[in-house]
Amino acid sequence: MLASVFMAALLLVCISVLVLLSVRRQWKDRSKMPPGPTPLPFIGNFLRLDTNQITNSLLKMRQKYGPVFTVYLGPRPVVVLCGYQAVKEALLDQAEEFSGRGEQATFDWIFEGFGVSFSQGERAKQLRRFSITTLRDFGMGKRGIEERIQEEAQYLVESFRDTKGTPISPIFFLSRAVSNVISSIVFGDRFDYKDKEFLSLLQMINSSFQFTSSSTGQIFDMFHCVMKYLPGPQQQAYKELQGLEKFIVKKVQENQQTLDPNSPRNFIDSFLIKMQEEKDNPNTEFFQKNMVLTTLALFFAGTETVSTTLRYGFLLLMKYPEVEAKVHKEIEQVIGHNRPPRFEDRVQMPYTEAVIHEIQRFGDMIPMGVARRVVKDTKFRGYLIPKGTEVFPMLGSVLRDPQFFSAPEVFDPGHFLDVKGQFKKSDAFMPFSVGKRYCFGERLARTELFLFLTTILQNFRLKSPLRTEDIDISPKLVGFATIPRDYEISFLPC
């Protein structure tokens, strides 16, 4: 009883201190920052936000405060950038100032500032440089990785054939194939589709990714300093990320036992060799925790983002069968049925290329962008953003900027076609972000999207158990990520 009273009192004291610090910080910062709604102590602008539709809530504020404004997500201020021009001016024109990494509470809980994705400063620069170079050495962006994707696409085709046209959920069919591509790079091998440990890992990735986009995930992102210590679904998300970390640790230990410094087999081997080279450097960033969490970041991001985009893509193609029919026609004209698709085919397939871009634009995978942070006091559009302030570059507002897309709320491949039916680029196409912290897996993702989609449509026609007018293409969740609704699909052999 006394222990419970003591814990309750301690929690009350902690909350009171946080409220006082929050008030002090809010009054100190507000005169310098872009305009925005008046925050309340500790909870900030929480009462003005719909955590089920956090992106829409922020975009509504744009109507009152303009394309650059400040919102308090709980006790912390965040500068929100809306539209192509504001995002471009920050992430490209002032790339260095906006190169820090902001918070994402669910992932920060496990990463703690280590690894390539959620680190800052010199650590981030060194790990990013090493990761890009090493992934390139293992074929990413070269012919070698294309062959791996082609091979995995054939495994996926066979798994779809085994369904014999019955309606299935495509979630783990797609995530198994996509994950095996990044697994072949970071671990040096692919997993069998029936491997129970592999399926468990994919479930952990899918579940924790969905949590970050749920209403509870948004609330946790604002009040994680308290919610870390409370029961709730955030604890399960943390356990799943811990499970993924433990798996990576196990793979590292296996590699250590069989490492040949003269012949690295995969990303982990290369990191282990780099650790040996820098063992006498007291300031090295190449140590085990950074290795494990960099590998985890690559495995997680390389699995979920592309597979979710493909899943949304097939839903859209079932909704618009006339679009699917045009892609089939282009595949028959350019590729035929006697050879697998090649990435270079896209140059002769403007409609298919436009469809893939439109899937990414409409799907809007990371609508608020991965949060940035200014690394020094920064003047921006007449405001002074204090060093360390977080920034949300609203990529979804760029992908739906009416200055670039004539019908931004409509799925229309014509957004990426000129009057002659040729593919046209758009400066506002930023699904991988831009600037110093853009997604360096962009080339791999683009190759996967093209090869997986064309290989599947070369072999199958898509069929929904629902009438096209009954197919709902609105998202299931929109938070950190955009998650499409669950659905069933039949893959009918051509």
Residue pairs with C-beta under 8 A, 6 or more apart in sequence:
11 226
11 229
14 226
15 42
15 226
18 42
18 75
18 225
18 226
19 41
19 42
20 41
21 75
22 41
22 42
22 44
22 75
23 41
25 75
25 77
26 39
26 41
26 44
26 72
26 77
29 77
29 386
29 389
30 70
32 383
32 384
32 385
32 386
33 70
33 77
33 79
33 383
33 384
33 385
33 386
33 389
34 65
34 66
34 68
34 69
34 70
34 79
34 381
34 383
34 385
35 65
35 66
35 69
35 70
36 45
36 61
36 65
36 69
36 70
36 71
36 72
37 45
37 48
37 61
37 65
37 71
39 45
39 72
39 77
40 46
40 47
42 74
42 75
43 74
43 75
44 71
44 72
44 73
44 74
44 75
44 76
44 77
44 222
45 71
45 72
45 73
46 73
46 74
46 222
48 57
48 61
49 57
49 58
49 71
49 73
49 218
50 56
50 57
51 215
51 216
51 218
51 219
51 479
52 215
53 478
54 218
54 368
54 478
54 479
55 367
55 368
55 394
55 396
55 478
55 479
56 478
58 71
58 80
58 82
58 368
58 392
58 394
59 82
59 394
59 396
59 397
61 69
61 71
61 80
62 69
62 80
62 82
62 83
62 397
67 81
67 82
67 83
67 85
67 86
68 79
68 80
68 81
68 82
68 86
68 380
68 381
68 383
69 79
69 80
70 77
70 78
70 79
70 80
71 77
71 78
71 80
72 78
73 221
73 222
74 222
74 223
75 225
76 103
76 222
76 390
77 389
77 390
78 102
78 371
78 389
78 390
78 391
78 392
79 380
79 385
79 389
79 390
79 391
79 392
80 391
80 392
80 394
81 87
81 90
81 391
81 392
81 393
81 394
82 394
82 397
83 394
83 397
83 398
83 401
83 403
84 398
84 401
84 403
84 404
84 427
84 428
86 381
87 369
87 393
87 394
87 395
87 397
87 398
87 430
87 434
88 427
88 434
89 380
89 381
90 97
90 98
90 372
90 380
90 391
90 393
90 435
91 98
91 372
91 393
91 433
91 434
91 435
91 436
92 434
92 435
94 378
94 380
95 435
95 436
96 375
96 436
97 374
97 375
97 376
97 378
97 380
98 372
98 373
98 374
98 375
98 378
98 391
98 393
98 435
98 436
99 372
99 375
99 435
99 436
99 437
100 120
100 121
100 372
100 373
100 374
100 375
100 388
101 117
101 118
101 119
101 120
101 124
101 370
101 371
101 372
101 373
101 437
102 370
102 371
102 372
102 373
102 390
102 391
102 392
103 221
103 371
103 390
104 118
104 212
104 221
104 370
104 371
104 480
105 220
105 221
105 224
106 208
106 211
106 212
106 217
106 220
106 221
106 234
106 237
106 238
106 241
106 480
107 117
107 118
107 212
107 241
108 118
108 224
109 224
109 228
109 238
109 241
110 238
110 241
110 242
110 245
110 293
110 296
111 117
111 118
111 119
111 293
111 296
111 297
113 119
113 120
113 123
114 123
114 289
114 290
114 293
115 127
115 289
115 290
115 292
115 293
115 294
115 296
115 297
116 124
116 127
116 128
116 131
116 293
116 294
116 297
116 298
117 294
117 297
117 301
117 370
118 297
119 127
119 290
120 373
120 375
121 375
122 285
123 285
123 290
124 437
126 285
126 286
127 285
127 290
127 294
128 440
130 271
130 274
130 286
131 267
131 294
131 298
131 440
132 440
134 267
134 270
134 271
135 141
135 185
135 267
135 298
135 440
135 441
135 444
136 142
137 270
138 144
138 145
138 185
138 266
138 267
138 270
139 145
139 148
139 185
140 185
140 441
140 443
140 444
141 443
141 444
145 181
145 185
145 444
145 447
146 342
146 343
146 447
146 451
148 181
148 184
149 181
149 447
149 448
149 451
149 452
150 340
150 341
150 342
150 451
150 455
152 177
152 180
152 181
152 190
153 177
153 340
153 451
153 452
153 455
153 456
154 340
154 455
155 177
155 180
155 193
156 173
156 174
156 176
156 177
156 452
156 455
156 456
157 455
157 456
157 459
157 460
159 173
159 176
159 177
159 193
160 173
160 456
160 459
160 460
160 491
161 459
161 491
161 493
163 490
163 491
165 463
165 490
165 491
165 492
165 493
166 490
167 465
167 488
167 489
167 490
168 488
168 489
168 490
168 491
169 486
169 487
169 488
169 489
170 310
170 311
170 314
170 487
170 489
171 206
171 307
171 311
171 486
172 199
172 202
172 203
172 206
174 307
174 310
174 311
174 452
175 202
175 205
175 206
175 303
175 304
175 307
176 191
176 193
176 198
176 199
176 202
177 307
177 452
178 302
178 303
178 306
178 307
178 310
178 448
178 452
179 191
179 198
179 201
179 202
179 205
179 299
179 302
179 303
179 307
180 190
180 191
181 302
181 444
181 448
182 298
182 299
182 302
182 303
182 444
183 189
183 190
183 191
183 299
184 190
185 266
185 267
185 298
185 302
186 266
186 267
186 268
186 295
186 298
186 299
186 302
187 251
187 266
187 267
187 268
188 265
188 266
188 268
188 269
191 197
191 198
192 198
197 247
200 243
201 243
201 244
201 247
202 303
204 240
204 241
204 243
204 244
205 240
205 244
205 300
205 303
205 304
206 304
207 236
207 237
207 240
208 237
208 240
208 241
208 244
209 300
209 304
209 308
209 481
209 483
210 477
210 483
211 217
211 233
211 234
211 236
211 237
212 221
212 237
212 479
212 480
212 481
213 477
213 478
213 479
213 480
213 481
213 482
213 483
214 233
214 477
214 479
215 479
216 232
216 233
216 234
217 234
217 237
217 479
217 480
218 479
219 227
220 227
220 232
220 234
221 480
224 234
227 234
228 234
244 296
244 299
244 300
245 292
245 293
245 296
248 292
248 295
248 296
248 299
249 292
251 268
251 295
252 268
252 272
252 288
252 291
252 292
252 295
255 265
255 266
255 268
255 269
255 272
256 272
259 269
259 272
259 273
260 269
261 273
261 276
264 270
264 273
267 295
267 298
268 291
268 295
271 286
271 291
271 294
271 295
272 291
274 286
275 284
275 286
275 287
275 288
275 291
277 286
278 284
278 286
298 441
301 439
301 441
302 441
302 444
304 481
305 365
305 366
305 445
305 481
306 445
306 448
306 449
306 452
308 363
308 365
308 481
308 483
308 484
309 359
309 360
309 363
309 365
309 445
309 449
310 449
310 452
310 453
311 484
312 359
312 362
312 363
312 482
312 484
313 356
313 359
313 363
313 449
313 453
314 462
314 489
315 471
315 473
315 484
315 485
315 487
315 489
316 323
316 359
316 362
316 363
316 411
316 473
317 323
317 324
317 327
317 355
317 462
318 324
318 462
318 463
318 464
318 468
318 471
318 487
318 489
319 411
319 468
319 471
319 473
320 411
320 468
321 462
321 468
323 355
323 413
324 457
324 461
324 462
326 351
326 355
327 351
327 352
327 355
327 453
327 454
327 457
328 457
328 461
328 494
330 349
330 351
330 352
331 341
331 349
331 352
331 454
331 457
331 458
334 345
334 348
334 349
335 341
335 345
335 454
335 458
337 458
337 494
340 451
340 455
340 458
341 450
341 451
341 454
341 455
341 458
342 451
343 447
343 450
343 451
345 450
345 454
346 352
346 353
346 450
349 454
350 417
350 421
350 422
350 423
351 413
351 417
351 421
352 450
352 453
352 454
353 416
353 423
353 450
354 413
354 414
354 415
354 416
354 417
354 423
355 413
356 449
356 450
356 453
357 413
357 415
357 416
357 426
357 429
358 411
358 412
358 413
358 415
358 416
359 449
360 399
360 429
360 431
360 449
361 399
361 400
361 405
361 415
361 429
361 431
362 399
362 411
363 482
363 484
364 395
364 396
364 399
364 400
364 431
364 482
365 431
365 481
365 482
366 395
366 431
366 433
366 480
366 481
366 482
367 394
367 395
367 396
367 478
367 481
367 482
368 392
368 393
368 394
368 395
368 396
368 480
369 392
369 393
369 394
369 395
369 433
370 433
370 437
371 390
371 391
371 392
372 390
372 391
372 392
372 393
372 437
373 388
373 389
373 390
373 391
374 385
374 386
374 387
374 388
374 389
374 391
375 387
376 387
377 384
377 385
377 386
377 387
378 384
378 385
378 387
379 385
385 391
393 433
395 430
395 431
395 433
396 482
398 428
398 430
399 405
399 408
399 428
399 429
399 430
399 431
400 408
400 409
401 408
401 428
402 408
403 428
404 426
404 427
404 428
405 415
405 426
405 428
406 412
406 414
406 415
407 415
411 473
415 426
416 423
416 424
416 425
416 426
416 429
417 423
417 424
418 424
432 438
432 439
432 441
432 442
432 445
433 439
439 445
456 491
458 494
459 491
459 493
459 494
460 491
460 492
460 493
460 494
461 491
461 492
461 494
462 489
462 490
462 491
462 492
463 489
463 490
463 491
463 492
464 471
464 487
464 488
464 489
464 490
465 488
465 490
471 487
472 485
473 484
473 485
474 485
475 482
475 483
475 484
475 485
476 483
476 484
476 485
476 486
477 483
